[in-house]
Amino acid sequence: MITKVEQQNFIEIAKTKLSDIESNWLQQKGTSVSAQEFEKKFPIVFSLVARFIKKEEVVWLEQELLTLETIYPGFSKGVWTKQDLARVVLMLTLNTDTNKARISSLFETAEVFELIALYKGLYLLENASEFKAHFEEGIRTNMMNVFEALSAGNPFAKKYLSEAGWNQLILKTLFVEQKLYKVEGIDAGKNENLANMLQDFVKERWAAGRSVSPEMWRMLYGFLREDVKTLIGKRNFEGKEKKTIDCVLTQNEQLNTSEFWNAIGK
């Protein structure tokens, strides 16, 4: 669970990425008013970010990223805009006793970029676990930039989802051809149920004369079934696909590293 100290550290770094005008506006709309007044106006202020904060990608210093990774594992794998940061700061300003209702209502009305910030910010809430259902609902989205906010560098999934929810996220990531190496906690999330589903998927794709992502084999290390081994023996492979399958077949520990698999994904 995120602590108030970690939240405050995140807020302080985030505010340094805003201009003086932007920071003053955020201060005026957030901490400078009473908690009751802020919560009442929260949906409106959250929406007004688009008008008063620029939607530009943030450039980070190396030390900033190192600090943010300790607070938000996977932070450097995602893309953050100034609007994302401002909206997350507003989320963190809400009282934990009442933020569930305030934030939940936004999922029903938010536009795309607001949804992106909402999903990115959930992990930083002290009561993040209370939003698991919203995160699981987000996995079913057809908006790829919103889905990327859930999958790329977002630590919420590995921390709070059930195995079934986690497996759904990984399957969706592969099916929509997003990068698996950007999923935070990807290696710790390997499991036999997921491996079996992926191997059934491989058989279906190959039977239809189609290929699979070389990244998929990352999830099969240690779980390869005999029926799939037999199919592998009947096929020829090249490039990245050959490297990954050789690694999984031989269970080569020297190759089975995050560095190896990340390079495959990139």
C-alpha positions as CSV (number, residue, x, y, z in Angstrom):
1,M,0.0,0.0,0.0
2,I,1.2,3.5,-0.8
3,T,2.0,5.7,2.1
4,K,1.3,9.4,2.6
5,V,5.0,10.1,2.4
6,E,5.3,8.4,-1.0
7,Q,2.2,10.2,-2.2
8,Q,3.7,13.5,-1.1
9,N,7.1,12.7,-2.8
10,F,5.2,11.9,-6.0
11,I,3.2,15.2,-5.8
12,E,6.4,17.3,-5.2
13,I,8.1,15.8,-8.2
14,A,5.0,16.1,-10.4
15,K,4.6,19.8,-9.6
16,T,8.2,20.6,-10.7
17,K,7.2,19.6,-14.2
18,L,4.4,22.2,-14.4
19,S,4.9,25.9,-15.2
20,D,4.4,28.5,-12.5
21,I,1.0,29.4,-14.0
22,E,0.0,25.7,-14.2
23,S,1.2,25.0,-10.7
24,N,-0.6,28.0,-9.3
25,W,-3.8,27.0,-10.9
26,L,-3.5,23.5,-9.5
27,Q,-2.7,24.9,-6.1
28,Q,-5.7,27.2,-6.2
29,K,-8.1,24.5,-7.2
30,G,-6.8,21.9,-4.8
31,T,-5.1,22.5,-1.5
32,S,-6.0,26.2,-1.2
33,V,-9.7,25.4,-0.6
34,S,-11.5,23.4,2.1
35,A,-11.7,19.6,1.7
36,Q,-15.4,19.8,1.5
37,E,-15.4,22.5,-1.2
38,F,-12.7,20.6,-3.3
39,E,-14.6,17.3,-3.2
40,K,-17.8,19.0,-4.3
41,K,-16.0,20.6,-7.3
42,F,-13.6,17.7,-8.0
43,P,-15.3,16.4,-11.2
44,I,-15.4,19.9,-12.7
45,V,-11.7,20.6,-11.8
46,F,-10.6,17.2,-13.1
47,S,-12.2,18.1,-16.4
48,L,-10.8,21.7,-16.5
49,V,-7.2,20.3,-16.4
50,A,-7.5,20.1,-20.2
51,R,-8.0,23.8,-20.4
52,F,-5.3,25.0,-18.0
53,I,-2.5,22.4,-18.2
54,K,-0.7,21.6,-21.4
55,K,-0.9,18.1,-22.8
56,E,2.7,17.6,-23.5
57,E,4.9,14.6,-22.7
58,V,7.1,15.1,-19.6
59,V,10.9,14.8,-19.9
60,W,12.4,13.3,-16.7
61,L,15.8,13.5,-15.2
62,E,17.6,10.2,-14.4
63,Q,17.4,10.8,-10.6
64,E,13.7,11.7,-10.8
65,L,13.0,8.4,-12.6
66,L,15.0,6.5,-10.0
67,T,12.9,8.1,-7.2
68,L,9.6,7.6,-9.0
69,E,10.4,3.9,-9.7
70,T,10.7,3.3,-5.9
71,I,7.2,4.8,-5.5
72,Y,5.6,3.5,-8.6
73,P,7.4,0.4,-10.0
74,G,7.3,0.5,-13.8
75,F,6.9,4.3,-14.0
76,S,9.6,4.7,-16.6
77,K,7.9,2.2,-19.0
78,G,4.9,4.4,-19.4
79,V,4.4,7.8,-21.1
80,W,3.2,10.6,-18.8
81,T,1.9,14.0,-19.8
82,K,1.6,17.1,-17.7
83,Q,-2.1,16.6,-17.7
84,D,-1.7,13.1,-16.4
85,L,0.4,14.4,-13.5
86,A,-2.1,17.2,-12.7
87,R,-5.0,14.8,-12.6
88,V,-3.2,12.3,-10.5
89,V,-2.3,15.1,-8.0
90,L,-6.0,16.0,-7.8
91,M,-6.9,12.4,-7.2
92,L,-4.4,12.2,-4.3
93,T,-5.9,15.4,-2.8
94,L,-9.2,13.7,-2.1
95,N,-9.9,12.3,1.3
96,T,-9.5,8.5,1.4
97,D,-12.8,8.1,3.3
98,T,-14.8,9.6,0.3
99,N,-12.6,9.2,-2.8
100,K,-14.2,5.9,-3.8
101,A,-17.5,7.5,-4.7
102,R,-15.9,10.6,-6.3
103,I,-13.4,8.7,-8.5
104,S,-15.9,5.9,-9.3
105,S,-18.3,8.4,-10.8
106,L,-15.7,9.7,-13.1
107,F,-15.2,6.4,-14.8
108,E,-18.8,6.7,-16.1
109,T,-18.3,10.1,-17.7
110,A,-14.6,10.6,-18.3
111,E,-13.3,11.2,-21.8
112,V,-10.3,9.3,-23.1
113,F,-7.4,11.3,-21.6
114,E,-9.2,11.6,-18.3
115,L,-9.6,7.8,-18.3
116,I,-5.9,7.4,-19.0
117,A,-5.0,9.5,-15.9
118,L,-7.5,7.7,-13.8
119,Y,-6.1,4.3,-14.5
120,K,-2.5,5.5,-14.1
121,G,-3.3,7.1,-10.7
122,L,-5.2,4.3,-9.0
123,Y,-2.0,2.6,-7.8
124,L,-1.0,5.7,-5.9
125,L,-4.2,5.8,-3.8
126,E,-3.9,4.5,-0.2
127,N,-7.1,2.5,-0.8
128,A,-6.1,1.4,-4.3
129,S,-7.4,-2.2,-3.7
130,E,-10.9,-0.8,-3.5
131,F,-10.7,0.1,-7.3
132,K,-9.9,-3.4,-8.5
133,A,-13.3,-3.8,-10.3
134,H,-12.7,-0.6,-12.2
135,F,-9.3,-1.7,-13.3
136,E,-10.7,-5.1,-14.5
137,E,-13.4,-3.3,-16.4
138,G,-10.8,-1.2,-18.1
139,I,-9.1,-4.3,-19.5
140,R,-12.1,-4.8,-21.7
141,T,-11.7,-1.4,-23.4
142,N,-11.4,-1.1,-27.1
143,M,-9.5,2.2,-26.8
144,M,-5.8,1.2,-27.2
145,N,-4.3,4.3,-25.6
146,V,-6.5,3.7,-22.5
147,F,-5.5,0.0,-22.5
148,E,-1.9,1.0,-22.7
149,A,-2.4,3.1,-19.5
150,L,-3.4,-0.2,-17.7
151,S,-0.7,-2.4,-19.2
152,A,2.4,-0.4,-19.9
153,G,4.3,0.3,-16.7
154,N,1.3,0.2,-14.4
155,P,2.0,-1.7,-11.2
156,F,-1.7,-2.0,-10.2
157,A,-2.3,-5.2,-12.1
158,K,0.4,-7.3,-10.5
159,K,-0.3,-5.9,-7.1
160,Y,-4.0,-6.1,-6.8
161,L,-5.6,-8.3,-9.6
162,S,-6.4,-12.0,-9.0
163,E,-4.6,-14.5,-11.2
164,A,-7.6,-14.6,-13.5
165,G,-7.6,-10.8,-13.9
166,W,-3.9,-10.8,-14.4
167,N,-4.1,-13.5,-17.1
168,Q,-6.9,-11.6,-18.9
169,L,-4.6,-8.5,-19.0
170,I,-1.7,-10.5,-20.5
171,L,-3.9,-12.3,-23.0
172,K,-5.3,-9.0,-24.1
173,T,-1.9,-7.4,-24.4
174,L,-0.8,-10.1,-26.7
175,F,-4.0,-10.2,-28.7
176,V,-3.9,-6.5,-29.5
177,E,-0.2,-6.6,-30.2
178,Q,0.9,-4.4,-27.4
179,K,4.4,-4.8,-25.9
180,L,4.6,-7.5,-23.2
181,Y,7.9,-6.4,-21.8
182,K,6.3,-3.1,-20.7
183,V,3.9,-4.9,-18.4
184,E,5.2,-4.4,-14.8
185,G,5.8,-7.6,-12.9
186,I,5.6,-9.7,-16.1
187,D,8.0,-12.4,-15.0
188,A,6.6,-12.7,-11.5
189,G,3.2,-13.2,-13.1
190,K,4.0,-16.4,-14.9
191,N,1.6,-19.2,-14.1
192,E,0.5,-22.5,-15.4
193,N,-3.1,-21.5,-16.2
194,L,-1.9,-18.7,-18.4
195,A,0.8,-20.9,-20.0
196,N,-1.9,-23.4,-21.0
197,M,-4.2,-20.8,-22.5
198,L,-1.3,-19.4,-24.5
199,Q,-0.3,-22.8,-25.7
200,D,-3.8,-23.5,-26.9
201,F,-3.7,-20.1,-28.6
202,V,-0.4,-21.1,-30.3
203,K,-1.9,-24.3,-31.7
204,E,-4.9,-22.4,-33.1
205,R,-2.8,-19.8,-34.7
206,W,-0.4,-22.3,-36.3
207,A,-3.3,-24.4,-37.5
208,A,-4.7,-21.4,-39.2
209,G,-1.3,-20.6,-40.8
210,R,-0.7,-17.6,-38.7
211,S,2.2,-16.5,-36.4
212,V,2.5,-15.5,-32.8
213,S,4.4,-12.8,-31.0
214,P,8.0,-13.9,-30.0
215,E,7.3,-12.2,-26.7
216,M,4.6,-14.8,-25.9
217,W,7.2,-17.5,-25.3
218,R,8.4,-15.5,-22.2
219,M,5.3,-16.7,-20.4
220,L,5.9,-20.4,-21.3
221,Y,9.3,-20.9,-19.9
222,G,9.0,-23.9,-17.5
223,F,5.5,-24.7,-18.7
224,L,6.0,-26.1,-22.2
225,R,3.7,-29.0,-22.9
226,E,4.7,-32.1,-24.9
227,D,2.0,-31.5,-27.6
228,V,3.4,-28.1,-28.3
229,K,7.0,-29.5,-28.3
230,T,5.9,-31.9,-31.0
231,L,4.5,-29.1,-33.1
232,I,7.6,-27.1,-32.7
233,G,9.7,-30.0,-34.0
234,K,7.7,-30.0,-37.2
235,R,8.3,-26.3,-37.9
236,N,11.2,-24.1,-39.0
237,F,11.9,-20.9,-37.1
238,E,14.1,-17.9,-37.8
239,G,15.3,-14.7,-36.0
240,K,13.8,-13.7,-32.7
241,E,11.2,-16.5,-32.8
242,K,14.0,-19.1,-33.1
243,K,15.9,-17.5,-30.2
244,T,12.9,-17.5,-27.9
245,I,11.8,-21.0,-28.7
246,D,15.3,-22.4,-28.2
247,C,15.5,-20.7,-24.8
248,V,12.1,-22.2,-23.7
249,L,12.9,-25.7,-25.2
250,T,16.3,-26.0,-23.5
251,Q,15.2,-24.0,-20.4
252,N,18.4,-22.1,-20.7
253,E,18.8,-20.1,-17.5
254,Q,21.5,-17.9,-19.0
255,L,19.1,-16.7,-21.6
256,N,16.0,-16.6,-19.4
257,T,16.6,-13.1,-18.1
258,S,14.6,-9.9,-18.2
259,E,17.4,-8.3,-20.4
260,F,17.0,-11.1,-23.0
261,W,13.2,-11.0,-23.1
262,N,13.1,-7.2,-23.1
263,A,15.4,-7.1,-26.1
264,I,13.0,-9.5,-27.8
265,G,10.1,-7.1,-27.1
266,K,12.0,-4.1,-28.3
